[in-house]
Amino acid sequence: MLSRILLSASRSDRLHRLVRTHSLSRPIVARFVAGESIEAGLDVSGELVDAGLSVTLAVLGENALEPTQTSRVRDAYVTLLDRLADEGRGVGVEVSLKLSAIGQSLRADGDIIALENAGQICEAAQKAGTAVTLDMEDHTTTDSTLAVLMALRKDFPFVGAVLQAHLRRTVADCRDLAYPGSRVRLCKGAYAEPVSVAYQSRTEVNEAYVDCLDVLMAGPGYPMIASHDPRLIRATASLAPRYARAQGTYEYQMLYGIRPQEQRRLADAGETVRVYVPYGPDWYRYFVRRLAERPANLGLLLRALVNRR
């Protein structure tokens, strides 16, 4: 229930203004968001790469409803990738992209515009020698996102996708995407979805995750295990030898600011660990979803907002 309330709060302009303007909330936001500028994103990613971790950078923003917004996000990604190319960082740093930020949410020709903008971003990624992963959003966009993925992979086979284990359809999507060269990030899912399309209980979601993970680890693609759950990390460790998966034929992915010691432990053990590092001025919805996933963090924020000393 609390998670659903927090997800609803992600759409509150009033709470957005309060969190954004209150100086005491900034250190808490900084735990999960690198900052608002490209320099902040590059600085954090550089520190992580120097520590032996890999990175996926995300320019925060979603549900753009004006063409000017989509162009701005596209240009921000191209600028970022040009910087990665110029500075030779493409090996350790890739990017993650929400299609709703580059046209998918537009009423007229949204998918076409998203595909065109994504294509320009992929061209820049190719020049930088790195990859792009399409983030998955709420269930109403799944078919559209997968269609854009298939279209992009014709010219840019390095493009990966995210699948959300809490959706009832996802194990079938895993089977469809378990082919050579495919890159799939498997996460639990951070969007409030109706029972008709998504599992609701933690137990059901975890069981679905393991089912999906088994399909991906058994297949010839490149699984990206996006979870902080110790049980799912252990499940991955047990499936790897079963399917003769050597280190480097799959990777773990975790969010910036969450379980950094576990990220370090896995990397020290020889595993590939990629940290999802978001930055940009449109950080509010992302931040509140992180609170919804881990409500204990809400206490830190509330204490900051009410304590003016």
HULINBEL-V533519 format. One record per residue. N is the residue number from 1. RES is the residue in one letter. PHI is phi in degrees with one decimal (NA if undefined). Layout:
# HULINBEL-V533519
((N RES PHI) (N RES PHI))
This chain:
# HULINBEL-V533519
((1 M NA) (2 L -61.5) (3 S -61.1) (4 R -66.1) (5 I -62.6) (6 L -65.2) (7 L -63.7) (8 S -66.0) (9 A -65.4) (10 S -63.8) (11 R -102.2) (12 S -88.7) (13 D -66.9) (14 R -65.3) (15 L -67.0) (16 H -57.7) (17 R -62.9) (18 L -64.7) (19 V -66.7) (20 R -68.6) (21 T -94.3) (22 H -81.2) (23 S -62.2) (24 L -74.8) (25 S -84.4) (26 R -62.1) (27 P -61.3) (28 I -74.4) (29 V -59.3) (30 A -65.5) (31 R -68.6) (32 F -117.7) (33 V -124.5) (34 A -63.3) (35 G 154.0) (36 E -100.6) (37 S -109.3) (38 I -62.5) (39 E -63.2) (40 A -63.3) (41 G -62.7) (42 L -68.6) (43 D -63.9) (44 V -65.4) (45 S -63.4) (46 G -62.4) (47 E -63.8) (48 L -68.4) (49 V -63.0) (50 D -62.2) (51 A -86.9) (52 G 93.8) (53 L -104.6) (54 S -98.9) (55 V -139.6) (56 T -122.4) (57 L -91.6) (58 A -130.5) (59 V -82.2) (60 L -69.9) (61 G 153.4) (62 E -163.2) (63 N 52.4) (64 A -69.5) (65 L -109.3) (66 E -127.6) (67 P -54.8) (68 T -64.8) (69 Q -66.1) (70 T -64.4) (71 S -65.4) (72 R -64.6) (73 V -67.5) (74 R -55.6) (75 D -64.8) (76 A -64.0) (77 Y -69.0) (78 V -62.5) (79 T -62.1) (80 L -59.4) (81 L -68.0) (82 D -63.5) (83 R -65.0) (84 L -59.9) (85 A -66.3) (86 D -62.8) (87 E -96.7) (88 G 66.4) (89 R -100.9) (90 G -63.7) (91 V -67.7) (92 G -96.4) (93 V -128.8) (94 E -118.7) (95 V -130.8) (96 S -117.1) (97 L -140.5) (98 K -94.0) (99 L -66.2) (100 S -66.1) (101 A -82.3) (102 I -122.9) (103 G 134.3) (104 Q -58.3) (105 S -85.4) (106 L -69.0) (107 R -69.9) (108 A -106.2) (109 D 57.7) (110 G -59.4) (111 D -65.5) (112 I -65.0) (113 I -65.2) (114 A -61.1) (115 L -64.5) (116 E -63.6) (117 N -66.3) (118 A -63.0) (119 G -61.0) (120 Q -65.7) (121 I -65.5) (122 C -65.7) (123 E -60.9) (124 A -66.4) (125 A -65.7) (126 Q -62.2) (127 K -64.9) (128 A -82.5) (129 G 71.7) (130 T -133.6) (131 A -124.1) (132 V -127.2) (133 T -120.2) (134 L -84.9) (135 D -64.8) (136 M -101.0) (137 E -113.5) (138 D -67.3) (139 H -62.4) (140 T -69.2) (141 T -103.6) (142 T -61.1) (143 D -61.8) (144 S -61.8) (145 T -63.6) (146 L -67.9) (147 A -66.1) (148 V -63.8) (149 L -56.1) (150 M -61.6) (151 A -66.2) (152 L -66.9) (153 R -68.0) (154 K -63.9) (155 D -106.1) (156 F -131.8) (157 P -65.9) (158 F -81.2) (159 V -71.4) (160 G -110.0) (161 A -134.9) (162 V -107.1) (163 L -121.4) (164 Q -107.7) (165 A -64.2) (166 H -74.6) (167 L -79.7) (168 R -63.8) (169 R -82.0) (170 T -67.3) (171 V -61.7) (172 A -69.0) (173 D -64.1) (174 C -61.8) (175 R -62.1) (176 D -65.7) (177 L -98.5) (178 A -86.2) (179 Y -132.9) (180 P -56.6) (181 G 88.6) (182 S -72.6) (183 R -120.5) (184 V -129.4) (185 R -90.6) (186 L -102.9) (187 C -122.5) (188 K -74.0) (189 G 119.4) (190 A -116.5) (191 Y -113.3) (192 A -72.7) (193 E -123.9) (194 P -69.1) (195 V -61.6) (196 S -64.6) (197 V -119.3) (198 A -139.9) (199 Y -69.5) (200 Q -108.6) (201 S -85.1) (202 R -60.1) (203 T -63.1) (204 E -62.3) (205 V -65.0) (206 N -63.7) (207 E -64.1) (208 A -64.5) (209 Y -61.2) (210 V -63.8) (211 D -60.8) (212 C -67.2) (213 L -61.0) (214 D -60.8) (215 V -62.4) (216 L -69.8) (217 M -68.9) (218 A -77.9) (219 G -86.1) (220 P -91.4) (221 G -84.0) (222 Y -116.0) (223 P -76.5) (224 M -122.2) (225 I -88.9) (226 A -98.4) (227 S -160.0) (228 H -104.8) (229 D -74.0) (230 P -56.6) (231 R -66.2) (232 L -76.4) (233 I -66.9) (234 R -65.5) (235 A -61.9) (236 T -63.0) (237 A -62.5) (238 S -81.5) (239 L -77.8) (240 A -56.4) (241 P -68.8) (242 R -59.8) (243 Y -105.1) (244 A 54.4) (245 R -89.6) (246 A -79.3) (247 Q -57.4) (248 G 98.3) (249 T -96.4) (250 Y -157.7) (251 E -147.9) (252 Y -94.9) (253 Q -130.9) (254 M -138.4) (255 L -83.7) (256 Y -56.9) (257 G 91.9) (258 I -117.5) (259 R 53.1) (260 P -62.4) (261 Q -66.9) (262 E -68.3) (263 Q -57.8) (264 R -65.6) (265 R -60.8) (266 L -64.7) (267 A -63.6) (268 D -65.2) (269 A -83.5) (270 G 96.0) (271 E -82.0) (272 T -82.1) (273 V -125.2) (274 R -110.9) (275 V -103.0) (276 Y -82.8) (277 V -113.1) (278 P -93.3) (279 Y -152.1) (280 G 125.4) (281 P -70.5) (282 D -93.1) (283 W -93.6) (284 Y -61.9) (285 R -62.9) (286 Y -59.1) (287 F -61.0) (288 V -67.3) (289 R -64.6) (290 R -68.0) (291 L -65.7) (292 A -64.8) (293 E -72.5) (294 R -137.2) (295 P -59.0) (296 A -59.0) (297 N -67.6) (298 L -62.2) (299 G -59.7) (300 L -62.5) (301 L -66.5) (302 L -61.9) (303 R -63.0) (304 A -67.5) (305 L -71.7) (306 V -93.5) (307 N -91.9) (308 R -102.4) (309 R -77.7))
